Amino acid sequence: MTYLLLAEKPSAAKNFAKALGGMNGSYNGQPYQVQTLYGHMLEFVEPHEMVSGEQEKKDFKSWEPGTMPWDVTQLNWKKQPQKSKNMKTGKMTSKAGAIQEVKKAAQNASAIVIATDKDPSGEGQLIGWEVIQAIGWKGPVKRMYFIDESEKELQKGFRNIQDLPSYHKDGEYVKADVRSRWDFISMQLTRLSTHAARSKGYNVVVRQGRLKSVMTKLVADQLALVKAYKKKPYFEVKYKDEVGNVYTRKFDEDKDKWRFGSKQDAEKDKMNYGPSAVVQDSKTRKETAPGKLLDLGGLASILGTRGYKSKEVLATYQKMYEAKIVSYPRTEDKFISTEQFNEMLPLVDKIASVVGADTSLLTHRKPRKTHVKDGGAHGANRPGTVVPNSLDELSKFGPSAKAIYETLAKNFLAMFGENYVYDSIKGHIEKYPAFTTTVSVPIDQGFKAIFDADKETSDEDGEDNTSTGLGQNGSPIVAEGVNKKPPHPSHKWLEKQLSKYEVGTGATRVSTLSDVTNGKTALMVDARGKLTLTKIGEIAAVLLEGSQIGDPGVTEKLFKAMKDAGDFKVKPHDVLDTATKLVKHDKEVFYRNAETLMQKVGSPDASMKQFQPKPKTEGAFKPTGETVRFNKEWGGHTFTPEEIEKLLSGEMITIQAKSQKTGKVYRVEGSLEKGEYEGKPFWGFQRRKADSYTRENAPFPKEWSGYTFTKEDEIKLRAGEKVNIKAVSNKTGKPFEVGVTFELREYEGSKTWGIQPHFAPRKDPSEFTRANAPFKPEFSGYKLTQKEIQDVRAGEKVMVTAKSKKGKSFTCNVSLELKEYKGRKSWGLVPDFG
């Protein structure tokens, strides 16, 4: 009685083999064989391939609005082995072979065990069941659950393998299947929004979907608030004591008249007040516990401000998880279990030493009720059971690996710190009791000295009311204020909004943000965590006004309905009916809103105008005798009749092409050849392959980075010699000297001849000390004096008055420190606003 274990991916299969003693064998008296899957193995066929009848096929293939919404009862929900395209070669690959391997392995099995990840969406269950259905398996199906891929967990999961009912009675499968079908039906929204935009001259693909549309609408609405904001300064009288505490009155806009539009009026009002003693009303000792453990969404939002993109964080985290450096990524738990706490407790000091946390602060070694409770699945995101020897050791996993581990570890370690303890002191101005203040006097920083999750994930800079205590006397001052400006949408801000509506897990939100901020059809731009809309995003936002797919409340209800389907509280077809109703509603909305596109978005960009096909020419290709048809233009060059004749004869020709990016003209040698694009054959002009040249006859550039090569330079470079040149940086415009050679280079599988610079190796900044490290002696517009440079090199802090990006002056201390950004270290000035 052999169990066939379906592991979700090759890395998981290796961990199974390590835990159980091999890819096949016997564990705990039970024979088994591990079979690897490759994520989702099947996908839905195209809509028109799911229906019968010629007219139905045309309707389900069409992007015309008259054919939608579909009658989804006509869909047979057929699946096929998943296909993917190699972005370098354009060739298509299929997972059909891998499915056949599962079928062959199943011949010797008494039961198939779904041993994929257990995630909140039921995705792991779906991955397993769809393969089981594809191979026609009729035998027993079982489930193996595990929190992570550690040997202990996999062994425990194997010993507790559970029976599964048929797939339509398996709630996890039903939930995931309903979600995948709903998403498939919702592709009509992309077709409709795209058609609506194109009907008004915008030749773009406007993507819509459950989460991406909500993200787009939330960001668009917030950007509109920011744009509509008008600064309204005001002046009022406040009190200030000798230690800097400020005393204010509560302002009622309908009743109070003591806020003024001019400073002069406020100065007059100030004449009504004089110095007065301060009265302390109360003093209360308070404590604050550490914030919640981060999910992947919160983690990615923090790292976004440091320049790490969601896509990279997601990919790097997955690699670290497979190496057991961090815990399971796609969890929705905000706490860990007692068992997980006890497992991690012996590792606390080791983790602290890796991330530089002070172990003397980690004195709370008992489980906190806010962080440790039973009932979860994988537990919150946290460090894994494999602790690296150093942060530098993690660089192999990706650019953000060190930042991921340091942030995750410190957030985890914070719960071992004591509570933040402070005195909350309330007071007022004796003669004018309407002026009040509340300050916090820190007694013990506790966990805040390790990591403050609430502060790190906050999308706004909150007011700092910490103080040393109340003063004895207060004096009236005229203070300037301004109406509150809406915060610019950021990754942190968006994460807060989506969490509020409980839309998607943290991992799902990160994955979707990565999707909508990448590629030609990107809806947003993510610049160090700050979000703006692309032109396509602006179009999508206009179309979404008043829609249901862009309403977070509707999406929240939809997520609940899908969960209810998995709990058998509602029928799957009832959930799918909501998709059809939504498509019907939003179809009208999209076309109504499309009428306002020109007014709200402006004219289509040149790239959005209707594509004009290149003129074609044809003739007999003499080397083979076949008739071929090909583009008459290439790289901005139109082939002459003589050149066409030579191409059809199989000859090589030389043309002058023009770069679309730079506008520069360059020489190209090539001939007419048969190629392949996205799996389809075509005839066209193909430039001569770089490796068919030698250094002596390869096309040679006239210039490089602002330096024009002489004939003597070319002779030396073609002879394989190095030439020293004075070039100009394209980024900074600054001149630099470098030695160059002429080489055959390869980038992403493509070979070209070009200039290869040879820069002197950059010295590791860690090898410098503060005393001799190179650094830029400037901070936010403030240039350090020679004396100040000497002070920061001596390890001291220097107070500077700098200017923000908005031009406002501010004061802070700066020190010279070894910094790290995107895995790259450098010495620089670091501010301290404490």
N, C-alpha and C positions, 0 to 999 in steps of 0.2 A: 504494500500500500504506500506508493510514493507520492509525496506532495510536490507539485510544480509551483514554485514560488515566483510570482511575477514582480520583479524589482522595477522601479520606475525609470531608472537610467543606469548606464554602465557603472558610474561611480558608486551607486547604491548597491549594485550587484557585487562589487568588490568588497564592500563593507559587510555584506551578508556572508560572503565566502570566508572572510576573516573571522567573523563571529561564530560561524557554525562549523568551520573546519574544512571549507572547500566549496567549489561550485556545485558539487554533489556529494552525497554521502549519507550519514545518519547522525542525527543529533537527538539526545534524550530518548533514544530508541525509535525515532521516527525517520524513515528514509525520506530524502528530499532531493530536489534539483533546482538550482537557481537559474532563472531565465530572465535576461535583461530586456526591458522595453526601452523605448527612446521617447519618453514623454507621451504626448498624444500620438497614437499610431493611425487614427482614422480621422476623417473630416467629412462634412456634408458635401455631396456633389452640388453642382450649381442648381439654382431653383428650377430652371427649365428642364433639367434632367430628372427632376422628381415628379413630373407630371406627364400624363399621356395625352395625345391629341395634338395635332399640328398647331391649331390656333392657341391652345393653352401654352404650348412651348414658346410661341412667339410672345405671348402676353407676359409670361414669367421671366423672359429674357429682356423685355423692354424696359427702358428708363422713362417712358412716356407716362405722364400722370394719370391718363385715362385707364391704365391697366392696374392701378393700385387704389385701395389696398387689395391684396390677394385674398382669394378664398383658400385659406390654409388647410381646409379639409381635403384639398386635392393633392397636397404634398405627401409623398410616401416616406419621407425622411431617410432616404437611402444615403449610405456612407461609402467612402472609398478609401483605400490606403492613402495616407497623407503624402502630399507632394510638396517639394520645396525647390526653390531656384537658387543655384549658385550665383551670387551677385557678381562674381568676377568673370565667370565663363558664360553665364546665361543658361546653362544646362539644367534640366529638371531631373530631380532624383525622387524615388518613391520608397515608402516603407513596406511595400508589398512583400519584399524578401524577408524582412524581419518578422512579419506576421506569419509567413510560412514556417519560419524557424520555430515559432511558438506552437504552431499546429503540429509540427513533427515531434517536438518535445512532449506534447500532451498525449501522444499515443502510448507512452509508457507510464502515464500518471493515473492515480486513482482519484485524485482531487486537484483542482486548481486553487491556489491561494493568492488572493489579491494582496500583495505586500507593498503597495504604493504608499506614499505619504497620506496622512489623514489631515485634510485641511478644512476650514470652515465652509467652503463652497461645495464640498463633496467631489472636488475635481479628481482626487486620487481614485475614488470609487468608479467614476466614469471612465477613467483611463483603463482600468482593469476590465470592467464589464464590456466595453466596446470591442476589445480584442477577443474576449471570450465568445461574444456573439459572432464576431467575424469568422472565427475558426469552426463555428458550429458545435461547440462543446455542449454536451447534454448531461454531463456528470455533475458531481457535487462541487460547489463553490464555497470557499471559506475565506476568512479575512484575518489578516495579521496586523495588529495595531502596535505602534511604537512611538515614543515621544521624540527620539532622535536616533541617529545611526551609530550610537556607541555600541560596543560589543555587549555590554550588560543589558541594554534596552532591547537589542535585537534578539538576544537569547531569551529574555523574558517574554517578548512578543511571540516568539516561536512556541514557547511552552504553553501559551494561552491563546492559540489559534481558535477562532470562533466560526461556527457554521453561519452561512448567509442564506436567506430565503431566495426565491427567484428574483430577478432584477427588478420587476415591477412592484415587488413588495419590499425592496431595499430602499429605505427613506433617503439615504445619502445619495444613491444613484438617481432617484427620482428628482431630488432637488437640483442636482447638477444637470440632468438631462433637460429639465424644464428651462433652466437658465440658458443652456446652449441653444435650445430651440427658439426661445424668446429673442435672443440676440440675433439669430439667423433671420427671423421675421423682421426684426428692426432694421435690416439692411435697406429696406424700402425707404427709410428716412434719409439715408445717404443719397439714394437715387433721386428722391424727390427734392431735397435741398440743392443737390447739384444741378438738376434740371431747372429748378426755379432760378438759380443764379445764372445759368447759361442762357436762359430765355431773356435775360437782361444784359447779355454781352460779356459776362464774366466766365471765361473758359477755365473753370477750376473744378476740382473735386472737393466738395464740402462734406467732410465726415461728420456723422452724428452717431450717438450711442448712449447707453444708460449713464455711464460715468463721465465720458468725455464731454457730452453736451452740458451736463451740470457744471463741470469745471469751467467750461468756456463762458457760460452765462454768468456764473458767480464772479469771475474775473472781469468780464465786460461791464457788469453792473457796478463793481467797485471802481473800475477805471473811470466810469461815467461820473461817479460821485467825486472822485479826485479832480476830474476836469472841471466839474461844475463849482467846485469849492472856491469861494471868494474870501480872502482874508479880511477880517473885520477886527482891527485892533481896538482895545478899550483900555481905560485907565481907571484905577480905583485906589482907595486908601486901604492900606494894610498895616499891620504892626510887625516889627522885627525886634527880637531881643538881642542881647549882647553876644549870644553864642550862635546866632544865625537862624533861629527858628522863626517861622513866619506865621502870623495869626490872621485869619480871614473870617469874613462873614458869609453865611449861606445866602446865595442870591436867588431871588424869585423874580423872574423876568416880567411877570405881570404886575407885581406890586412895588418892587424896589427901584429907586431912581438914583442910586449912588454909584453906578457905573457910567463913565463918561466917554464920549467920542474923542475928546481932546485932553491932552495932558494939562493944559492950562486950567480947565474946569476942575480937574481932580486936585490940582494944587490949591485951588480956592477952597475945595471941600476939606482939604487937609488942615486948613486953618481952624476947623471946628474941633480938632483933636490935639491932645498934648501928651507928654510922657506919662507913663503910668506903671505901677508895679504889676508883676505877673503873679497870678494865683494858680497854684496847682490844684486841680479838682480831684484827680485820682491817679493811682499808680497800681497797675495790675501786672503780675508776673504771668507771662504767656509762653506757650510752646507751639512749635510747628513741626510736624513730622515730614520726612522726606517725600518728594513727589512720586507719582506713579512711575513704574518701570516703562521705558519707551517701547512703542511698537515700531515697525520698520518705517512707517510714515513719519513719525516724529523724529526718528534718527536721520532720515534722509533730508528732512526740512532743516535740521541743524547743520548738516554737512553742506547743504546747498549754499548757505551763506559763506562757506569757505571755498566755493568754486567747484565743488564736485557735483556732476550731473546725476539725475535720478537713474538713468540707464546704467551708468558706470557703477554706482553704489549697489544697485540690484544685482548686477553680474558679479561684482567682487564679493558681496555678502554670500551669494550662493556658493562660490568656490570655497570660502572660509567655512561655511556650514558643512560642506562635504568633507573638509579636513577636520571637522569637529572643533574648530577654533571658536565658533559662535553657535548659538542654538538655532532651531528651526525658524526659517524666515516668515512663513505665511501663517503665523499664529494670530488669533484675535484676543488671546489672554492678556490681561494686565497684571497678573500675579503669577507666582510660582507655587507648586505644591510643597507640602511638608517634606516629601521624599526628595524633591529637587533641591530644596533648601539644604537638607542634610548632606546631599551629594556634593554641593558646592562649598559648604562651610569650610572643609579642610583646605580648599584652594584659595581662600580669600587673601591671605598674606602674600601668596605667590603672585596672584593677579595684581595686587596693589604694587608690588615691587616692579612689575613690568610697566605699569602706567604712571609710576611716580607718585602714588597716593601715600600719604603718611599713615602707617599702620597704627600709630598711637591714637589716631582718631577713630579707628574701627573697633570701638569697645562695646557696641550693641550687638552681641553675638546670638541673641535669641530671636526667633521668628516674630516679625511684626504682623499684626492682624491685617494691616492695610496692604501688605505685600505678599504674605504667605497664607494661602488657603487652599483647600482641596476642592476638586470639582472641575478643574480645567483639563485641557488636552495636552498641548505641547508646553504650556507655560509661556510666560512673557519672554520677549527677546532678551538675551543675556549672554555672557561669555560661555564658551563651551567647556567641556571637561578636559580638553587638551589646551594647556596653557603655554604660549610661546615663551621662549627664553628672553626675547626682546621685541620691541615694536619694529625694529629694522628687519627682523626675520620675516615679517608679514608682507614686505614689499612685493614679493613674488606673486601674491594673489591679485594685485591691482593697485592703481594709484591711491585709492581711498582706503585701502586695507588698514593702515595704521590709525587713521582718523576714526574709522568704524570701531575698531577694537578699543581705542582709548576712550571714546565717548560712551560706548556700550558698557565697558568695564566700570568707569567712574559712576555712571548712573546706577549700576548694580551695587557697587560698593557703598553708595550713599545710604542705603538702608541699614548698613552696619555702623553708620555714624549716629551719634546721639541727636536728639531733637534740637532744633534751633531754639534757643531760649532768649527772651527779650522782655523788657519792661515796657508796657504800653502806658504812656503818661499823657493825661489830658489836662489842659490848662486854658485860662482865659486872661484877658486884660482887665484888671480890677475896675478901673473907671468906666470901661466900655466893654461889658461882658459879652456882647454879640461877637467880638473878635475872639475866636477860639483856635486851638491847634491840638493835634494828637501826634506824638512822636514815639518812635521805637528806639529804645536804648539796648543795643545788643549786650547780652550777658555771656552767651556761649554760642559761637558760630555753628557748632555741631556739624551736621551733614553738609551745610553750605560751604564749608571749607574743603569739601570733597567734590560735590557736584550738586547744582540746583536745577533740577529738571524743569520746574515751572518757569524759571528765568530763561533757561536756554531755549525753550520752545515758544516763549512769548513772542508775538508778532509786533508788539509795541514796546517802546521804552516807558516803563511805569515811573511814577514819581517816587523819588527816594526820600522817605521820611525818617531815616535813621538819624540819631542825634546822640549827644553826650548827656542830654537832659535839658530841662527848662532853665532859662535865664532868670534873673531877678527883676529886670525892668525892660519895658518895651517902648519903642518910639514909633510914631506914625511915619509911613513912607508912601510914596506914590509908585504903585507897581503897574507895569504894563502887562496886559494879557491879550489873548487872541482866541477867537472861536476855534474849536477843535477841528483839525484837518483830518479827513478820513485817511486811514493808512493806505499806502500803495499796496496792491495785492502782491503777496510774496508766497513762497512755498509754505512758510510757517503759517501765514494767514489762511491760505487755502486749506491746509491740513486741519486747522481749527474749525473752519466752516463745515467741512465734510464730516469731521468727527462729531460735530453737534447734531447732524442729521443721521449719524450712524450709517453713512453710505460707504459700503465696501470695507474690506480690511485694510490695515496699513500697507501691506504688501501690494494689494490690488491698486490702491491709490497711487503708490510710487510707480508701479508698472504703467498705469494709464497716463500719469503725468509724463513719463518717459516717452510714451507713444505719441502724445499730442505736441511734444516739443522737439520732435525729430522728423526728418524727411521732407520731401517736397510738398507734402500736404499738411505740414505742421500747422497747428492752430495757435500755438503760443511760442514765445521765446523765453527761455529761462536764463537770466544773466545773474549768476551768483545768488540764486534764490529769488530774485526779483522778476515778476511775471508781467509780460506785456503780450498783446495780441499781434499775430501776423495779419497780413491783409486778408488771408483766407479766414483767419479767426474772427476778424471784424465782420466779414460777410456772414459767417456762421452765427455770430451773436445777434445781428440784425434779424436774421431769419428765425431765431429762437425766441424772440420777444413774444410772450403770451403762449408759448408752446408748453406741452406737458413733458416732453423728453428733457427739457432744460430746467424743469422745476424740481429742486432737491426734495421737496415734500412728496411729490409723486414717486420719485425714485426710491425714497425711503419706504413708502408703502409697497412698492414693487419688490424690494429686497425681502420684506416681511412675508409677502405672498409666496415667494419662492421657497422660503423657509417653511411656511405652512404647508406647502405642497409636499415637502419632504417629511413633514409630520403627519401627513394624510388628513389634514384639517380641511383642505380644499382640493378639488380635482385639478390635475395638470391642465386639462383643456380650458378650464375657467381662467387660469393664469395666462394661457396663450391668447385667449380672447381679448385680454386687456391690451395686448400688443396691436391687434387689429384695430381696436377702438382708438388707441393712441395714434396710430398711423393715419386713420381717417381724420381725426381732429387736427393733427399737426400738418397734414397736407394742405388744408385750407389756410392755416396760419402761415406756412412758408411762402405760398404764392401771394398772399396779401402783403406780407412784409417785403417781398421781393420788389414791390412797386416803389419802396423807399430806399433801395440800395444806392442809387446814384446820389441821392440827397445826403445820405448818412455816411457812405463809404467813399464816394467820389468815383471818378472814371476808372475803368479797368486798367491795370498796369499793362505794359507792353507784353509781358509774359502771359497775361490772362486773355489776350485777344485770341480770336479763333485761329487755330493752327492752319497755316497755308502749306499744303504739300509741295515738296520740291518737284520741279519739272523732271520728267523721265525721258530716257532715250532707249532704243533697243536695236538689236542687230544680231548677226550670227557670230558667235565666238569661235574663231577659226581653229584653235587648238582642239576643240571637241566637236564642233559643228552644230552645237545646240543654239537655239535662239534665246537670248538673255535680255532682260530689262533691268536698267539700273538708273540711279539718280544722275542727273546731268550736272549737279553741283556737288562740291566737296570743300569744306572749310572756307566758304565764301568765294571759291574759284569756280567759274563756269567753263566746262571743257569745250575747247574749240573742235570743229569738225576733224581737224588733223589729229588732235589728241584722242578723240573718240575712235578714230580708225586704228590708231596704234594700240589702244586698250583692247579693242576687239581682235587685234592680231596677237594679243598675249604679250605685247611689249611693255617695258618699263618706261614711265614718263616722269618728268620733274615739273612740279607746279609751285606757284607761290600762294600759300594759304594764309588765312588771317585768324588769329586767336579771338574767340568770342569774348573771353574774359579780359584780356589786356589790349586787344586791338592791334597787337604786333604782327607783322608779316614774317613768315618763316618759310624755308624751302622744304618741300616734301617730295620724296621719291616713292612711287608705288605703281601698282598694276591692277587689272581687273581680276577679282577672285571671288570664289563662292564662299560665303561665311554663314554664321548662324547667330541669331539674336533671339533670346527668350525661347529657345527650342525650335525656332522657325528658320529655314534656310533662306538666303537672299544673295543676290549678286550686287557687287559694288566695288568702288575704288578702295583698295586696301594699301595702306602705307607699307613700305618695305620693312620687314622685321629687323629690329635693331641688331640681333645677334648674327645677321647675315653680312654686317659691315665689319670692317677692321678699324682700328684707331686711325689708320692712314686715310681711309676713304669715307668715314662716317660724316653725316652732316654736322657742320661745326657752327656754333652760335657766334654771332658778331659781338655780343656783349653779355655781361653777367653782373647783376647788382650795381648797375651804374658805371661799370668799367668796360670800355671798348677795347677789344683785343687787337693788337698790332699783328702784322703778318709774321713778325719774328716770334711773337707769343704763340701763334698757331703752329708754327713749325716745331717749336719746343714741346708744346702740349701733345701734338700728334706723334712725337718721338717718345712719349711716355715720361717726359720730364715734368717737374713741378715748377710753377711760375708764381712768384710773389706779386700780388696786385693790391691796389688801394681801391676798395669798393665802398659802397654806401648802403647802410641798413635800410631795407624797405619799410621797416616798422618805425624806427626812430629818426631816420634821416641823417644819422651820425656816420662819419667815415670810419673805416676800420681796415687794417691790413691782414691779409690771410694768404696762405699758399694754396694754390688750386692745381688739380690735374684734370685730364679729360678721360672719363671712364664710362664703361657700360654699367648702368645702374638698374636695379630692379625695385619696384614699389608696387605692392598689392598684385603681384603676378605679372606686371607689365614692365618690359625692359625698354630702356632708352639710353642713348648716348648723351652725356651732358657734363657740365662742369661740377667737379666734386671738391668742395672746400675742405681744408684740413686745419681745423682749429686746435690750438694748444689745449690739452686736457684740462678741464676745470678742476681746480683744487677743491677737495672736500671741505666745506665750511667748518665741519667739526674739528678739522685740524688746526683752525685758527683759535686764538684766545681773544677775549674782549679787548685786550691791549693792542693787538695787531690786526684784527679783522677788518677787511674792507667793508665800508658801508656808506650809504648816502646820508650826509649830515643835514637832512632836511625832513621836516614833518608837517604835512598839511600847510605848506606855504611858509613855514617858519624855518629859517636857516640858523643852525647852531653857530655860536661864536667859537673861536679857538679854545677859550677857557671852558666852554660847555662841552666841547668835544673831548677835552682832557678829563672832565668830570665823568662823563658817561663811560669813557674807557676805563675809568677807575672803579666802575661799578655803582656810581652814584646816580640818583635821579635828578633830572633838571626840569624846572617848571617853565613851560612855554605857553605863549598865547598864539594859537593857530586859527585857521579859518576852515569852516566846514564847506562841503560842496555847494551849499546854498549861500555861502558868503558870510555866514554868521561867525562871529569871533567866539572862541571858547578857550578855557584854560585847563591844562592838565599837566601831569608829570610824565616824562618820557625816560626810558632807560634803554641801554643797548643790550639786545638779547639775540640768541640764536633761535630763529623762527623756522617754521615749516609750513609750506603751502603746496597742496597737491603732491605730497611726498618729496618735495624739493626743499632743502634747507638753505637758509641764508641769514646773514647778520643784518639787523635793522632796528630802528627805533620803535619801541612798543609803548603805547599810552597806558597810563594808570589814572582812572578817574575817581579813585577812592579818596 
